[in-house]
Amino acid sequence: MSVIIDDTCITCDACLQNCPVNAIVDDMNNPTGESRYYIRPEKCIECVGVYDDPQCAAICPSIGCITWDMPYTKEYEEHYMNNDLYAIGTSKTGKVLSPSHREKKYREDIPLEQRGVGKEVQEEPEELEVG
């Protein structure tokens, strides 16, 4: 996955419409049962190879709502498989789509110390100095 929508989501629908891989589901279809939009970690590619930045964060009006998460790779399988934040999907044959099943692309330029700790993908613009 690599990005996550936190509890400040206002369910505005902007991110849902802009995800190029349809990794986002609305609050009514959130598999965790929470009243916010949810990014399916087994689908998200952080827009790598499609856009320069994750489009969900670029369009989100709630600055800081979308944060970096760990890469969806074998190295972080325990993070995704043993955490109540996620409801990992299954294939048509019933196989869990875990990171070891299929790793996802992620932004390698985002350091690990900025992942998994709520580091904002989109930060609020600095105030312009009037001089």
KEPA-264630 format. One record per residue (C-alpha): residue in three letters; x, y, z. Coordinates in steps of 0.5 Angstrom, whole numbers, plus 500, padded with zeros to 3 digits. Layout:
REM residues N
ALAXYZ/...
REM end
This chain:
REM residues 131
MET500500500/SER505505502/VAL499511504/ILE493511508/ILE487515510/ASP487517517/ASP481519522/THR481526519/CYS478524513/ILE471528511/THR469523506/CYS469528500/ASP470523495/ALA476527492/CYS481521492/LEU476516490/GLN475519483/ASN483520482/CYS486514484/PRO489511477/VAL488503480/ASN482504484/ALA485502490/ILE480507494/VAL474505497/ASP468509500/ASP466509507/MET460505506/ASN465499503/ASN471500508/PRO472493510/THR475495517/GLY468498518/GLU470505520/SER467511517/ARG472513513/TYR475512506/TYR480506506/ILE486505501/ARG487497499/PRO494496501/GLU494490496/LYS492495490/CYS496502492/ILE502503488/GLU503510490/CYS502512483/VAL509510481/GLY510510474/VAL503514473/TYR504520476/ASP510524480/ASP506524487/PRO500520490/GLN494523487/CYS489522493/ALA494526497/ALA494531491/ILE487532491/CYS485531498/PRO482538501/SER484535508/ILE491537509/GLY495531513/CYS489526512/ILE493522507/THR500519510/TRP505515508/ASP505507510/MET510502510/PRO512499503/TYR507493501/THR513488501/LYS515482504/GLU519485509/TYR513489512/GLU508483511/GLU507482519/HIS506490519/TYR500489514/MET498482516/ASN497483524/ASN494490524/ASP487491525/LEU488497521/TYR488493515/ALA483488511/ILE487485506/GLY483482500/THR483475497/SER484473490/LYS478470486/THR481463488/GLY481465495/LYS488466496/VAL490472501/LEU493478497/SER499479502/PRO505482500/SER509475499/HIS503474494/ARG505480490/GLU509486492/LYS507493490/LYS511499487/TYR512504492/ARG516511492/GLU523509494/ASP525516495/ILE521517501/PRO525514507/LEU523509512/GLU523514518/GLN518518514/ARG513511513/GLY509508518/VAL509514523/GLY503518520/LYS508523516/GLU504527511/VAL504526504/GLN501533502/GLU503538507/GLU500545508/PRO503550504/GLU507555508/GLU504562509/LEU506567504/GLU510573507/VAL508579505/GLY513584504/
REM end
